[in-house]
């Protein structure tokens, strides 16, 4: 997969902690893993909200259809 080179600024204490855990050449790996984890979390929340919205709409649609069902199925004097 192609990569994009970035120039970012982080607080020194954060960079020092990353280097201590991942080594001086592990910063990119750490940032990639952290970004992917955060993206997964944000997407999951977004999808959950979409699903809840669809479910709420579906329930409202069923209620509307129930109201029309009586009108459609009632016998009329013609």
ZAPADREN-873155 format. One record per residue (C-alpha): residue number from 1; x negated, y, z. Coordinates in nm, 4 decimals, always signed. Layout:
+-----+----------+----------+----------+
| num |        u |        v |        w |
+-----+----------+----------+----------+
| NUM |        X |        Y |        Z |
...
+-----+----------+----------+----------+
END
This chain:
+-----+----------+----------+----------+
| num |        u |        v |        w |
+-----+----------+----------+----------+
|   1 |  +0.0000 |  +0.0000 |  +0.0000 |
|   2 |  -0.1415 |  +0.3433 |  -0.0865 |
|   3 |  -0.2491 |  +0.5731 |  +0.1948 |
|   4 |  -0.2235 |  +0.9486 |  +0.2344 |
|   5 |  -0.4986 |  +1.1390 |  +0.4069 |
|   6 |  -0.3793 |  +1.3908 |  +0.6668 |
|   7 |  -0.5403 |  +1.6606 |  +0.8748 |
|   8 |  -0.3655 |  +1.6731 |  +1.2124 |
|   9 |  -0.4298 |  +1.8401 |  +1.5448 |
|  10 |  -0.3802 |  +1.6583 |  +1.8748 |
|  11 |  -0.4663 |  +1.7511 |  +2.2310 |
|  12 |  -0.8189 |  +1.6388 |  +2.3191 |
|  13 |  -0.7080 |  +1.4279 |  +2.6158 |
|  14 |  -0.4780 |  +1.2238 |  +2.3897 |
|  15 |  -0.7547 |  +1.1633 |  +2.1367 |
|  16 |  -0.9927 |  +1.0645 |  +2.4161 |
|  17 |  -0.7402 |  +0.8121 |  +2.5513 |
|  18 |  -0.6831 |  +0.6644 |  +2.2043 |
|  19 |  -1.0578 |  +0.6343 |  +2.1455 |
|  20 |  -1.0997 |  +0.4652 |  +2.4850 |
|  21 |  -0.8377 |  +0.2042 |  +2.3951 |
|  22 |  -0.8958 |  +0.1583 |  +2.0206 |
|  23 |  -1.2500 |  +0.2807 |  +1.9679 |
|  24 |  -1.3575 |  +0.5829 |  +1.7674 |
|  25 |  -1.2528 |  +0.4236 |  +1.4377 |
|  26 |  -0.9156 |  +0.3008 |  +1.5672 |
|  27 |  -0.7345 |  +0.6333 |  +1.5762 |
|  28 |  -0.5663 |  +0.5817 |  +1.2379 |
|  29 |  -0.4500 |  +0.2337 |  +1.3378 |
|  30 |  -0.3058 |  +0.3639 |  +1.6637 |
|  31 |  -0.1275 |  +0.6552 |  +1.4948 |
|  32 |  +0.0135 |  +0.4259 |  +1.2265 |
|  33 |  +0.1496 |  +0.1829 |  +1.4867 |
|  34 |  +0.2922 |  +0.4657 |  +1.6983 |
|  35 |  +0.4552 |  +0.6337 |  +1.3987 |
|  36 |  +0.6057 |  +0.3054 |  +1.2798 |
|  37 |  +0.7447 |  +0.2283 |  +1.6260 |
|  38 |  +0.9004 |  +0.5753 |  +1.6498 |
|  39 |  +1.0477 |  +0.5496 |  +1.2987 |
|  40 |  +1.1994 |  +0.2104 |  +1.3823 |
|  41 |  +1.3576 |  +0.3594 |  +1.6961 |
|  42 |  +1.5000 |  +0.6612 |  +1.5115 |
|  43 |  +1.6373 |  +0.4462 |  +1.2284 |
|  44 |  +1.7971 |  +0.2057 |  +1.4748 |
|  45 |  +1.9735 |  +0.4946 |  +1.6523 |
|  46 |  +2.0883 |  +0.6416 |  +1.3207 |
|  47 |  +2.2216 |  +0.3070 |  +1.1990 |
|  48 |  +2.3980 |  +0.2504 |  +1.5310 |
|  49 |  +2.5727 |  +0.5898 |  +1.4997 |
|  50 |  +2.6734 |  +0.5128 |  +1.1411 |
|  51 |  +2.8158 |  +0.1761 |  +1.2409 |
|  52 |  +3.0072 |  +0.3324 |  +1.5309 |
|  53 |  +3.1456 |  +0.5936 |  +1.2923 |
|  54 |  +3.2568 |  +0.3313 |  +1.0428 |
|  55 |  +3.4180 |  +0.1265 |  +1.3196 |
|  56 |  +3.6041 |  +0.4304 |  +1.4532 |
|  57 |  +3.7261 |  +0.5135 |  +1.1034 |
|  58 |  +3.8303 |  +0.1540 |  +1.0446 |
|  59 |  +4.0397 |  +0.1544 |  +1.3619 |
|  60 |  +4.2084 |  +0.4811 |  +1.2578 |
|  61 |  +4.2736 |  +0.3402 |  +0.9106 |
|  62 |  +4.4410 |  +0.0321 |  +1.0569 |
|  63 |  +4.6679 |  +0.2538 |  +1.2659 |
|  64 |  +4.7673 |  +0.4599 |  +0.9614 |
|  65 |  +4.8326 |  +0.1449 |  +0.7592 |
|  66 |  +5.0554 |  +0.0088 |  +1.0363 |
|  67 |  +5.2674 |  +0.3254 |  +1.0163 |
|  68 |  +5.3049 |  +0.2932 |  +0.6397 |
|  69 |  +5.3715 |  -0.0809 |  +0.6598 |
|  70 |  +5.7113 |  -0.0197 |  +0.8194 |
|  71 |  +5.8046 |  +0.2270 |  +0.5466 |
|  72 |  +5.6986 |  -0.0068 |  +0.2684 |
|  73 |  +5.8592 |  -0.3216 |  +0.4059 |
|  74 |  +6.1910 |  -0.1771 |  +0.5296 |
|  75 |  +6.5023 |  -0.2674 |  +0.3369 |
|  76 |  +6.6657 |  +0.0208 |  +0.1648 |
|  77 |  +7.0216 |  +0.0699 |  +0.0633 |
|  78 |  +7.0012 |  +0.1513 |  -0.3025 |
+-----+----------+----------+----------+
END
